[in-house]
């Protein structure tokens, strides 16, 4: 009996204890106690539009924050050979049918041309020279012959068939296809004197060298020095073309400037170290020339502004030297391939697979692209693949300028809204708490500032003061102008909130405890209106970004070449840009629009989250 009573009491005790705990748990699930911050966060993240806006803004913010470390801004950047290129990533996309059958490759400005062992012609990359001229449109007469040699220039292609006939296509409006009388005579009746062993093409002019040392030059004589001194004719072993001149390697192993500019040319002054040695090879970039001596030493001279004279140490003598627009490639006798000079588009980043590789058959170098054909028929490439967002009218990468322009626009917007918020909070807090004369004076000042025509006033102030400042100082001026003229809305908001809060019991208690008036305003009342202030700050951030971009778009903001999203859109004033170069305004407008919409979505979400009436239990 005693045991049964004991068992009954034990069961009753467990049921009572566990039952009461379960009841408490059920009550807590039904009536969850949450802090205001948790409730606000829950309401904020409950909306899908807010999550999308927050995600989009964070991605754009990280893009413009981290991006400039990878896309480094160069304010002096411009290249006339890369202007107005559309978005692309195919400048080294060699057709698969060409692999294993390469006869010759010519790398041009942004394109490549090749012929295979079957005589088939291939083109790739951005082949358009103008809206109507495209080097991919190969003439029928060229397709009908068997080509054996190519040369690609900035705007045209020169080719030779097995019968020593020359062909030119692409841009031929500036005499690029006007052969000289001697050339026409040689092609009409080819003999030993017309045995072309080298073809070269550059910017609107070309060159052909025969086996007997005769050099033929033709093209735009107004742009290039393509005259030749008669005493050198018949003694030329190789020619190298720059953007508007040329240099020759003579048969006796000396280098000579055979043009007519003499002292006016940076290439006419042959370095002293080349005068008593034998030169075995020459190459050129756009503004420099290089020579390889018999001992394997490389000497570079000319306007070397892109590191062309930073010659690396060679592990073996140079077998052959090639020149791009701003870089050199050296193929050494031990199979190693080295490159130096400009590396902006990775044209000097030789693949590791080509280090000490004895299976290289031939190397072809263009302006920014490089091709290494291997003995097994495979092709290694390195250099400029293209521009994902295209280029502008000065040849600048739009992706680079959008990334760096976004950082400037966001920085200006953030600093401006911080300045406006500080002024608005201080003046609004004082006006709302003290009232009376203080409120009257501050509100009249706010009305005067708010009554100013904002955009015209900012334009006048920027034009008058900004003309005396450099771009960096002008950026600071824009921040200050936007901040000083944008505080009135925040001031009125804070004043209205503090007028309501100052009658609360906690304010009366703080006064009774002897806390200073400013302490009550900024340490007790202001934290209670911080959520509403955060909403206002978010929306004002987007407004300041839009205002800065408006000023830059109108030409009164941050001046070029410093990029902002606003002045990137300034080119949209041009109808030609709008119609033909859509990428120059679509991408800046798209990322700016998306960023602004995301910020407004976040602001709307915050406003709904702090409003207790927006969510019903």
Secondary structure as a PSIPRED ss2 file (coil, helix, strand):
# PSIPRED VFORMAT (PSIPRED V4.0)

   1 X C   1.000  0.000  0.000
   2 X H   0.000  1.000  0.000
   3 X H   0.000  1.000  0.000
   4 X H   0.000  1.000  0.000
   5 X H   0.000  1.000  0.000
   6 X H   0.000  1.000  0.000
   7 X H   0.000  1.000  0.000
   8 X H   0.000  1.000  0.000
   9 X H   0.000  1.000  0.000
  10 X H   0.000  1.000  0.000
  11 X H   0.000  1.000  0.000
  12 X H   0.000  1.000  0.000
  13 X H   0.000  1.000  0.000
  14 X H   0.000  1.000  0.000
  15 X H   0.000  1.000  0.000
  16 X H   0.000  1.000  0.000
  17 X H   0.000  1.000  0.000
  18 X H   0.000  1.000  0.000
  19 X H   0.000  1.000  0.000
  20 X H   0.000  1.000  0.000
  21 X H   0.000  1.000  0.000
  22 X H   0.000  1.000  0.000
  23 X H   0.000  1.000  0.000
  24 X H   0.000  1.000  0.000
  25 X H   0.000  1.000  0.000
  26 X H   0.000  1.000  0.000
  27 X H   0.000  1.000  0.000
  28 X H   0.000  1.000  0.000
  29 X H   0.000  1.000  0.000
  30 X H   0.000  1.000  0.000
  31 X C   1.000  0.000  0.000
  32 X C   1.000  0.000  0.000
  33 X C   1.000  0.000  0.000
  34 X C   1.000  0.000  0.000
  35 X C   1.000  0.000  0.000
  36 X H   0.000  1.000  0.000
  37 X H   0.000  1.000  0.000
  38 X H   0.000  1.000  0.000
  39 X H   0.000  1.000  0.000
  40 X H   0.000  1.000  0.000
  41 X H   0.000  1.000  0.000
  42 X H   0.000  1.000  0.000
  43 X H   0.000  1.000  0.000
  44 X H   0.000  1.000  0.000
  45 X H   0.000  1.000  0.000
  46 X C   1.000  0.000  0.000
  47 X C   1.000  0.000  0.000
  48 X H   0.000  1.000  0.000
  49 X H   0.000  1.000  0.000
  50 X H   0.000  1.000  0.000
  51 X H   0.000  1.000  0.000
  52 X H   0.000  1.000  0.000
  53 X H   0.000  1.000  0.000
  54 X H   0.000  1.000  0.000
  55 X H   0.000  1.000  0.000
  56 X H   0.000  1.000  0.000
  57 X H   0.000  1.000  0.000
  58 X H   0.000  1.000  0.000
  59 X H   0.000  1.000  0.000
  60 X H   0.000  1.000  0.000
  61 X H   0.000  1.000  0.000
  62 X H   0.000  1.000  0.000
  63 X H   0.000  1.000  0.000
  64 X H   0.000  1.000  0.000
  65 X H   0.000  1.000  0.000
  66 X H   0.000  1.000  0.000
  67 X H   0.000  1.000  0.000
  68 X H   0.000  1.000  0.000
  69 X H   0.000  1.000  0.000
  70 X H   0.000  1.000  0.000
  71 X C   1.000  0.000  0.000
  72 X C   1.000  0.000  0.000
  73 X C   1.000  0.000  0.000
  74 X C   1.000  0.000  0.000
  75 X C   1.000  0.000  0.000
  76 X C   1.000  0.000  0.000
  77 X C   1.000  0.000  0.000
  78 X C   1.000  0.000  0.000
  79 X C   1.000  0.000  0.000
  80 X H   0.000  1.000  0.000
  81 X H   0.000  1.000  0.000
  82 X H   0.000  1.000  0.000
  83 X C   1.000  0.000  0.000
  84 X C   1.000  0.000  0.000
  85 X C   1.000  0.000  0.000
  86 X C   1.000  0.000  0.000
  87 X C   1.000  0.000  0.000
  88 X C   1.000  0.000  0.000
  89 X C   1.000  0.000  0.000
  90 X C   1.000  0.000  0.000
  91 X C   1.000  0.000  0.000
  92 X C   1.000  0.000  0.000
  93 X C   1.000  0.000  0.000
  94 X C   1.000  0.000  0.000
  95 X C   1.000  0.000  0.000
  96 X H   0.000  1.000  0.000
  97 X H   0.000  1.000  0.000
  98 X H   0.000  1.000  0.000
  99 X C   1.000  0.000  0.000
 100 X C   1.000  0.000  0.000
 101 X C   1.000  0.000  0.000
 102 X E   0.000  0.000  1.000
 103 X E   0.000  0.000  1.000
 104 X E   0.000  0.000  1.000
 105 X E   0.000  0.000  1.000
 106 X E   0.000  0.000  1.000
 107 X E   0.000  0.000  1.000
 108 X C   1.000  0.000  0.000
 109 X C   1.000  0.000  0.000
 110 X C   1.000  0.000  0.000
 111 X E   0.000  0.000  1.000
 112 X E   0.000  0.000  1.000
 113 X E   0.000  0.000  1.000
 114 X E   0.000  0.000  1.000
 115 X E   0.000  0.000  1.000
 116 X E   0.000  0.000  1.000
 117 X C   1.000  0.000  0.000
 118 X C   1.000  0.000  0.000
 119 X C   1.000  0.000  0.000
 120 X C   1.000  0.000  0.000
 121 X E   0.000  0.000  1.000
 122 X E   0.000  0.000  1.000
 123 X E   0.000  0.000  1.000
 124 X E   0.000  0.000  1.000
 125 X E   0.000  0.000  1.000
 126 X C   1.000  0.000  0.000
 127 X C   1.000  0.000  0.000
 128 X E   0.000  0.000  1.000
 129 X C   1.000  0.000  0.000
 130 X C   1.000  0.000  0.000
 131 X C   1.000  0.000  0.000
 132 X C   1.000  0.000  0.000
 133 X C   1.000  0.000  0.000
 134 X E   0.000  0.000  1.000
 135 X C   1.000  0.000  0.000
 136 X C   1.000  0.000  0.000
 137 X C   1.000  0.000  0.000
 138 X C   1.000  0.000  0.000
 139 X C   1.000  0.000  0.000
 140 X H   0.000  1.000  0.000
 141 X H   0.000  1.000  0.000
 142 X H   0.000  1.000  0.000
 143 X H   0.000  1.000  0.000
 144 X C   1.000  0.000  0.000
 145 X C   1.000  0.000  0.000
 146 X C   1.000  0.000  0.000
 147 X E   0.000  0.000  1.000
 148 X E   0.000  0.000  1.000
 149 X E   0.000  0.000  1.000
 150 X E   0.000  0.000  1.000
 151 X E   0.000  0.000  1.000
 152 X E   0.000  0.000  1.000
 153 X C   1.000  0.000  0.000
 154 X C   1.000  0.000  0.000
 155 X C   1.000  0.000  0.000
 156 X E   0.000  0.000  1.000
 157 X E   0.000  0.000  1.000
 158 X E   0.000  0.000  1.000
 159 X E   0.000  0.000  1.000
 160 X E   0.000  0.000  1.000
 161 X E   0.000  0.000  1.000
 162 X C   1.000  0.000  0.000
 163 X C   1.000  0.000  0.000
 164 X C   1.000  0.000  0.000
 165 X C   1.000  0.000  0.000
 166 X E   0.000  0.000  1.000
 167 X E   0.000  0.000  1.000
 168 X E   0.000  0.000  1.000
 169 X E   0.000  0.000  1.000
 170 X E   0.000  0.000  1.000
 171 X C   1.000  0.000  0.000
 172 X C   1.000  0.000  0.000
 173 X C   1.000  0.000  0.000
 174 X C   1.000  0.000  0.000
 175 X C   1.000  0.000  0.000
 176 X C   1.000  0.000  0.000
 177 X C   1.000  0.000  0.000
 178 X C   1.000  0.000  0.000
 179 X C   1.000  0.000  0.000
 180 X C   1.000  0.000  0.000
 181 X H   0.000  1.000  0.000
 182 X H   0.000  1.000  0.000
 183 X H   0.000  1.000  0.000
 184 X H   0.000  1.000  0.000
 185 X H   0.000  1.000  0.000
 186 X H   0.000  1.000  0.000
 187 X H   0.000  1.000  0.000
 188 X H   0.000  1.000  0.000
 189 X C   1.000  0.000  0.000
 190 X C   1.000  0.000  0.000
 191 X C   1.000  0.000  0.000
 192 X C   1.000  0.000  0.000
 193 X C   1.000  0.000  0.000
 194 X C   1.000  0.000  0.000
 195 X C   1.000  0.000  0.000
 196 X E   0.000  0.000  1.000
 197 X E   0.000  0.000  1.000
 198 X E   0.000  0.000  1.000
 199 X E   0.000  0.000  1.000
 200 X E   0.000  0.000  1.000
 201 X E   0.000  0.000  1.000
 202 X C   1.000  0.000  0.000
 203 X C   1.000  0.000  0.000
 204 X C   1.000  0.000  0.000
 205 X E   0.000  0.000  1.000
 206 X E   0.000  0.000  1.000
 207 X E   0.000  0.000  1.000
 208 X E   0.000  0.000  1.000
 209 X E   0.000  0.000  1.000
 210 X E   0.000  0.000  1.000
 211 X C   1.000  0.000  0.000
 212 X C   1.000  0.000  0.000
 213 X C   1.000  0.000  0.000
 214 X C   1.000  0.000  0.000
 215 X E   0.000  0.000  1.000
 216 X E   0.000  0.000  1.000
 217 X E   0.000  0.000  1.000
 218 X E   0.000  0.000  1.000
 219 X E   0.000  0.000  1.000
 220 X C   1.000  0.000  0.000
 221 X C   1.000  0.000  0.000
 222 X C   1.000  0.000  0.000
 223 X C   1.000  0.000  0.000
 224 X C   1.000  0.000  0.000
 225 X C   1.000  0.000  0.000
 226 X C   1.000  0.000  0.000
 227 X C   1.000  0.000  0.000
 228 X C   1.000  0.000  0.000
 229 X C   1.000  0.000  0.000
 230 X H   0.000  1.000  0.000
 231 X H   0.000  1.000  0.000
 232 X H   0.000  1.000  0.000
 233 X C   1.000  0.000  0.000
 234 X C   1.000  0.000  0.000
 235 X C   1.000  0.000  0.000
 236 X E   0.000  0.000  1.000
 237 X E   0.000  0.000  1.000
 238 X E   0.000  0.000  1.000
 239 X E   0.000  0.000  1.000
 240 X E   0.000  0.000  1.000
 241 X E   0.000  0.000  1.000
 242 X C   1.000  0.000  0.000
 243 X C   1.000  0.000  0.000
 244 X C   1.000  0.000  0.000
 245 X C   1.000  0.000  0.000
 246 X E   0.000  0.000  1.000
 247 X E   0.000  0.000  1.000
 248 X E   0.000  0.000  1.000
 249 X E   0.000  0.000  1.000
 250 X E   0.000  0.000  1.000
 251 X C   1.000  0.000  0.000
 252 X C   1.000  0.000  0.000
 253 X C   1.000  0.000  0.000
 254 X C   1.000  0.000  0.000
 255 X E   0.000  0.000  1.000
 256 X E   0.000  0.000  1.000
 257 X C   1.000  0.000  0.000
 258 X C   1.000  0.000  0.000
 259 X C   1.000  0.000  0.000
 260 X C   1.000  0.000  0.000
 261 X C   1.000  0.000  0.000
 262 X H   0.000  1.000  0.000
 263 X H   0.000  1.000  0.000
 264 X H   0.000  1.000  0.000
 265 X C   1.000  0.000  0.000
 266 X C   1.000  0.000  0.000
 267 X C   1.000  0.000  0.000
 268 X C   1.000  0.000  0.000
 269 X C   1.000  0.000  0.000
 270 X C   1.000  0.000  0.000
 271 X C   1.000  0.000  0.000
 272 X H   0.000  1.000  0.000
 273 X H   0.000  1.000  0.000
 274 X H   0.000  1.000  0.000
 275 X C   1.000  0.000  0.000
 276 X C   1.000  0.000  0.000
 277 X C   1.000  0.000  0.000
 278 X C   1.000  0.000  0.000
 279 X E   0.000  0.000  1.000
 280 X E   0.000  0.000  1.000
 281 X E   0.000  0.000  1.000
 282 X E   0.000  0.000  1.000
 283 X E   0.000  0.000  1.000
 284 X E   0.000  0.000  1.000
 285 X C   1.000  0.000  0.000
 286 X C   1.000  0.000  0.000
 287 X C   1.000  0.000  0.000
 288 X E   0.000  0.000  1.000
 289 X E   0.000  0.000  1.000
 290 X E   0.000  0.000  1.000
 291 X E   0.000  0.000  1.000
 292 X E   0.000  0.000  1.000
 293 X E   0.000  0.000  1.000
 294 X C   1.000  0.000  0.000
 295 X C   1.000  0.000  0.000
 296 X C   1.000  0.000  0.000
 297 X C   1.000  0.000  0.000
 298 X E   0.000  0.000  1.000
 299 X E   0.000  0.000  1.000
 300 X E   0.000  0.000  1.000
 301 X E   0.000  0.000  1.000
 302 X E   0.000  0.000  1.000
 303 X C   1.000  0.000  0.000
 304 X C   1.000  0.000  0.000
 305 X C   1.000  0.000  0.000
 306 X C   1.000  0.000  0.000
 307 X C   1.000  0.000  0.000
 308 X C   1.000  0.000  0.000
 309 X C   1.000  0.000  0.000
 310 X C   1.000  0.000  0.000
 311 X C   1.000  0.000  0.000
 312 X C   1.000  0.000  0.000
 313 X C   1.000  0.000  0.000
 314 X C   1.000  0.000  0.000
 315 X C   1.000  0.000  0.000
 316 X C   1.000  0.000  0.000
 317 X C   1.000  0.000  0.000
 318 X E   0.000  0.000  1.000
 319 X E   0.000  0.000  1.000
 320 X E   0.000  0.000  1.000
 321 X E   0.000  0.000  1.000
 322 X E   0.000  0.000  1.000
 323 X E   0.000  0.000  1.000
 324 X C   1.000  0.000  0.000
 325 X C   1.000  0.000  0.000
 326 X C   1.000  0.000  0.000
 327 X E   0.000  0.000  1.000
 328 X E   0.000  0.000  1.000
 329 X E   0.000  0.000  1.000
 330 X E   0.000  0.000  1.000
 331 X E   0.000  0.000  1.000
 332 X E   0.000  0.000  1.000
 333 X C   1.000  0.000  0.000
 334 X C   1.000  0.000  0.000
 335 X C   1.000  0.000  0.000
 336 X C   1.000  0.000  0.000
 337 X E   0.000  0.000  1.000
 338 X E   0.000  0.000  1.000
 339 X E   0.000  0.000  1.000
 340 X E   0.000  0.000  1.000
 341 X E   0.000  0.000  1.000
 342 X C   1.000  0.000  0.000
 343 X C   1.000  0.000  0.000
 344 X C   1.000  0.000  0.000
 345 X C   1.000  0.000  0.000
 346 X C   1.000  0.000  0.000
 347 X C   1.000  0.000  0.000
 348 X C   1.000  0.000  0.000
 349 X C   1.000  0.000  0.000
 350 X C   1.000  0.000  0.000
 351 X C   1.000  0.000  0.000
 352 X H   0.000  1.000  0.000
 353 X H   0.000  1.000  0.000
 354 X H   0.000  1.000  0.000
 355 X C   1.000  0.000  0.000
 356 X C   1.000  0.000  0.000
 357 X C   1.000  0.000  0.000
 358 X C   1.000  0.000  0.000
 359 X C   1.000  0.000  0.000
 360 X E   0.000  0.000  1.000
 361 X E   0.000  0.000  1.000
 362 X E   0.000  0.000  1.000
 363 X E   0.000  0.000  1.000
 364 X E   0.000  0.000  1.000
 365 X E   0.000  0.000  1.000
 366 X C   1.000  0.000  0.000
 367 X C   1.000  0.000  0.000
 368 X C   1.000  0.000  0.000
 369 X E   0.000  0.000  1.000
 370 X E   0.000  0.000  1.000
 371 X E   0.000  0.000  1.000
 372 X E   0.000  0.000  1.000
 373 X E   0.000  0.000  1.000
 374 X E   0.000  0.000  1.000
 375 X C   1.000  0.000  0.000
 376 X C   1.000  0.000  0.000
 377 X C   1.000  0.000  0.000
 378 X C   1.000  0.000  0.000
 379 X E   0.000  0.000  1.000
 380 X E   0.000  0.000  1.000
 381 X E   0.000  0.000  1.000
 382 X E   0.000  0.000  1.000
 383 X E   0.000  0.000  1.000
 384 X C   1.000  0.000  0.000
 385 X C   1.000  0.000  0.000
 386 X C   1.000  0.000  0.000
 387 X C   1.000  0.000  0.000
 388 X C   1.000  0.000  0.000
 389 X C   1.000  0.000  0.000
 390 X C   1.000  0.000  0.000
 391 X E   0.000  0.000  1.000
 392 X C   1.000  0.000  0.000
 393 X C   1.000  0.000  0.000
 394 X C   1.000  0.000  0.000
 395 X C   1.000  0.000  0.000
 396 X C   1.000  0.000  0.000
 397 X E   0.000  0.000  1.000
 398 X H   0.000  1.000  0.000
 399 X H   0.000  1.000  0.000
 400 X H   0.000  1.000  0.000
 401 X H   0.000  1.000  0.000
 402 X H   0.000  1.000  0.000
 403 X H   0.000  1.000  0.000
 404 X H   0.000  1.000  0.000
 405 X H   0.000  1.000  0.000
 406 X H   0.000  1.000  0.000
 407 X H   0.000  1.000  0.000
 408 X H   0.000  1.000  0.000
 409 X H   0.000  1.000  0.000
 410 X H   0.000  1.000  0.000
 411 X H   0.000  1.000  0.000
 412 X H   0.000  1.000  0.000
 413 X H   0.000  1.000  0.000
 414 X H   0.000  1.000  0.000
 415 X H   0.000  1.000  0.000
 416 X H   0.000  1.000  0.000
 417 X H   0.000  1.000  0.000
 418 X H   0.000  1.000  0.000
 419 X H   0.000  1.000  0.000
 420 X H   0.000  1.000  0.000
 421 X H   0.000  1.000  0.000
 422 X H   0.000  1.000  0.000
 423 X H   0.000  1.000  0.000
 424 X H   0.000  1.000  0.000
 425 X H   0.000  1.000  0.000
 426 X H   0.000  1.000  0.000
 427 X H   0.000  1.000  0.000
 428 X H   0.000  1.000  0.000
 429 X H   0.000  1.000  0.000
 430 X H   0.000  1.000  0.000
 431 X H   0.000  1.000  0.000
 432 X H   0.000  1.000  0.000
 433 X H   0.000  1.000  0.000
 434 X H   0.000  1.000  0.000
 435 X C   1.000  0.000  0.000
 436 X H   0.000  1.000  0.000
 437 X H   0.000  1.000  0.000
 438 X H   0.000  1.000  0.000
 439 X H   0.000  1.000  0.000
 440 X H   0.000  1.000  0.000
 441 X H   0.000  1.000  0.000
 442 X H   0.000  1.000  0.000
 443 X H   0.000  1.000  0.000
 444 X H   0.000  1.000  0.000
 445 X H   0.000  1.000  0.000
 446 X H   0.000  1.000  0.000
 447 X H   0.000  1.000  0.000
 448 X H   0.000  1.000  0.000
 449 X H   0.000  1.000  0.000
 450 X H   0.000  1.000  0.000
 451 X C   1.000  0.000  0.000
 452 X C   1.000  0.000  0.000
 453 X C   1.000  0.000  0.000
 454 X H   0.000  1.000  0.000
 455 X H   0.000  1.000  0.000
 456 X H   0.000  1.000  0.000
 457 X H   0.000  1.000  0.000
 458 X H   0.000  1.000  0.000
 459 X H   0.000  1.000  0.000
 460 X H   0.000  1.000  0.000
 461 X H   0.000  1.000  0.000
 462 X H   0.000  1.000  0.000
 463 X H   0.000  1.000  0.000
 464 X H   0.000  1.000  0.000
 465 X H   0.000  1.000  0.000
 466 X H   0.000  1.000  0.000
 467 X C   1.000  0.000  0.000
 468 X C   1.000  0.000  0.000
 469 X C   1.000  0.000  0.000
 470 X C   1.000  0.000  0.000
 471 X H   0.000  1.000  0.000
 472 X H   0.000  1.000  0.000
 473 X H   0.000  1.000  0.000
 474 X H   0.000  1.000  0.000
 475 X H   0.000  1.000  0.000
 476 X H   0.000  1.000  0.000
 477 X H   0.000  1.000  0.000
 478 X H   0.000  1.000  0.000
 479 X H   0.000  1.000  0.000
 480 X H   0.000  1.000  0.000
 481 X H   0.000  1.000  0.000
 482 X H   0.000  1.000  0.000
 483 X H   0.000  1.000  0.000
 484 X H   0.000  1.000  0.000
 485 X H   0.000  1.000  0.000
 486 X C   1.000  0.000  0.000
 487 X C   1.000  0.000  0.000
 488 X H   0.000  1.000  0.000
 489 X H   0.000  1.000  0.000
 490 X H   0.000  1.000  0.000
 491 X H   0.000  1.000  0.000
 492 X H   0.000  1.000  0.000
 493 X H   0.000  1.000  0.000
 494 X H   0.000  1.000  0.000
 495 X H   0.000  1.000  0.000
 496 X H   0.000  1.000  0.000
 497 X H   0.000  1.000  0.000
 498 X H   0.000  1.000  0.000
 499 X H   0.000  1.000  0.000
 500 X H   0.000  1.000  0.000
 501 X H   0.000  1.000  0.000
 502 X C   1.000  0.000  0.000
 503 X C   1.000  0.000  0.000
 504 X C   1.000  0.000  0.000
 505 X H   0.000  1.000  0.000
 506 X H   0.000  1.000  0.000
 507 X H   0.000  1.000  0.000
 508 X H   0.000  1.000  0.000
 509 X H   0.000  1.000  0.000
 510 X H   0.000  1.000  0.000
 511 X H   0.000  1.000  0.000
 512 X H   0.000  1.000  0.000
 513 X C   1.000  0.000  0.000
 514 X C   1.000  0.000  0.000
 515 X C   1.000  0.000  0.000
 516 X C   1.000  0.000  0.000
 517 X H   0.000  1.000  0.000
 518 X H   0.000  1.000  0.000
 519 X H   0.000  1.000  0.000
 520 X H   0.000  1.000  0.000
 521 X H   0.000  1.000  0.000
 522 X H   0.000  1.000  0.000
 523 X H   0.000  1.000  0.000
 524 X H   0.000  1.000  0.000
 525 X H   0.000  1.000  0.000
 526 X H   0.000  1.000  0.000
 527 X H   0.000  1.000  0.000
 528 X H   0.000  1.000  0.000
 529 X H   0.000  1.000  0.000
 530 X H   0.000  1.000  0.000
 531 X H   0.000  1.000  0.000
 532 X H   0.000  1.000  0.000
 533 X H   0.000  1.000  0.000
 534 X H   0.000  1.000  0.000
 535 X H   0.000  1.000  0.000
 536 X H   0.000  1.000  0.000
 537 X H   0.000  1.000  0.000
 538 X H   0.000  1.000  0.000
 539 X H   0.000  1.000  0.000
 540 X H   0.000  1.000  0.000
 541 X H   0.000  1.000  0.000
 542 X H   0.000  1.000  0.000
 543 X H   0.000  1.000  0.000
 544 X H   0.000  1.000  0.000
 545 X H   0.000  1.000  0.000
 546 X H   0.000  1.000  0.000
 547 X H   0.000  1.000  0.000
 548 X H   0.000  1.000  0.000
 549 X H   0.000  1.000  0.000
 550 X H   0.000  1.000  0.000
 551 X H   0.000  1.000  0.000
 552 X H   0.000  1.000  0.000
 553 X H   0.000  1.000  0.000
 554 X C   1.000  0.000  0.000
 555 X C   1.000  0.000  0.000
 556 X C   1.000  0.000  0.000
 557 X C   1.000  0.000  0.000
 558 X C   1.000  0.000  0.000
 559 X C   1.000  0.000  0.000
 560 X C   1.000  0.000  0.000
 561 X C   1.000  0.000  0.000
 562 X C   1.000  0.000  0.000
 563 X C   1.000  0.000  0.000
 564 X C   1.000  0.000  0.000
 565 X H   0.000  1.000  0.000
 566 X H   0.000  1.000  0.000
 567 X H   0.000  1.000  0.000
 568 X H   0.000  1.000  0.000
 569 X H   0.000  1.000  0.000
 570 X H   0.000  1.000  0.000
 571 X H   0.000  1.000  0.000
 572 X H   0.000  1.000  0.000
 573 X H   0.000  1.000  0.000
 574 X C   1.000  0.000  0.000
 575 X H   0.000  1.000  0.000
 576 X H   0.000  1.000  0.000
 577 X H   0.000  1.000  0.000
 578 X H   0.000  1.000  0.000
 579 X H   0.000  1.000  0.000
 580 X H   0.000  1.000  0.000
 581 X C   1.000  0.000  0.000
 582 X C   1.000  0.000  0.000
 583 X H   0.000  1.000  0.000
 584 X H   0.000  1.000  0.000
 585 X H   0.000  1.000  0.000
 586 X H   0.000  1.000  0.000
 587 X H   0.000  1.000  0.000
 588 X H   0.000  1.000  0.000
 589 X H   0.000  1.000  0.000
 590 X H   0.000  1.000  0.000
 591 X H   0.000  1.000  0.000
 592 X H   0.000  1.000  0.000
 593 X H   0.000  1.000  0.000
 594 X H   0.000  1.000  0.000
 595 X H   0.000  1.000  0.000
 596 X H   0.000  1.000  0.000
 597 X H   0.000  1.000  0.000
 598 X H   0.000  1.000  0.000
 599 X H   0.000  1.000  0.000
 600 X H   0.000  1.000  0.000
 601 X H   0.000  1.000  0.000
 602 X H   0.000  1.000  0.000
 603 X H   0.000  1.000  0.000
 604 X H   0.000  1.000  0.000
 605 X H   0.000  1.000  0.000
 606 X H   0.000  1.000  0.000
 607 X H   0.000  1.000  0.000
 608 X H   0.000  1.000  0.000
 609 X H   0.000  1.000  0.000
 610 X H   0.000  1.000  0.000
 611 X C   1.000  0.000  0.000
 612 X C   1.000  0.000  0.000
 613 X C   1.000  0.000  0.000
 614 X C   1.000  0.000  0.000
 615 X C   1.000  0.000  0.000
 616 X C   1.000  0.000  0.000
 617 X C   1.000  0.000  0.000
